[in-house]
Amino acid sequence: MKIRLMDVGDVGEVAKVHVESLPGEFLPSLGRKFLEVFYEAAVGDPGFLGFLAEDRGRIAGFVVGVLNMKGFFRRVLVKNLWKFGWSVLGKLIGNPRVFFSMIETVVYPVKESGPEAELVVIAVNEGSRGRGVGRSLVKRLEKAFREKGISEYKVTVTQKNARARVFYEGLGFCTAGSFGFYGKRWNLMRKKI
């Protein structure tokens, strides 16, 4: 397995893995086109850290971290507002509640406390799970955070996702609080590196 930086040429495959690996989550529910627009905008952002795990020429998983979620969202959304709008127009017409979840996504960084740096998403293909891919991706992200002078970062996990909480606790994360988001309860987990 090889871990490397994500680049703009990976956007389509990363969006595919994100949709397939995290069904039922809000951002994947907006569709592959939305995620392609998101990752295309994100890859060029100075606060974005994205890494892929490749196995036999295919993406086994990926991890995305940001140095500061507040600044990151603002830059990425403003840069591609029209593209984002067009990519979700059908979803908005079909389900107006999506609009409220999108607003909640934009104000999400204000709801959290703790370190600015954050592990935003990690996804591993079903066939690659249980082989240390996720752990390797998190370790690579931590190395990049340390190189940027970050000594602590956070991740959020739904309280019902016991598997993810156990995964992060095994990597040294501690629960630091909880909050409501998308009609669910979430744990804020932190880790010093």
PEBELTA-V880231 format. One record per helix or strand of 2 or more residues. SS is the DSSP state (helix for helix, strand for strand). FROM is the first residue (numbers start at 1). TO is the last residue. Records with the same first field share a line. If there is no record, write none. Layout:
SS=FROM-TO, FROM-TO
//
This chain:
strand=2-5, 48-55, 58-66, 118-124, 152-158, 174-181, 184-192
helix=8-21, 26-29, 32-43, 69-79, 81-94, 97-111, 126-128, 133-147, 162-170
//
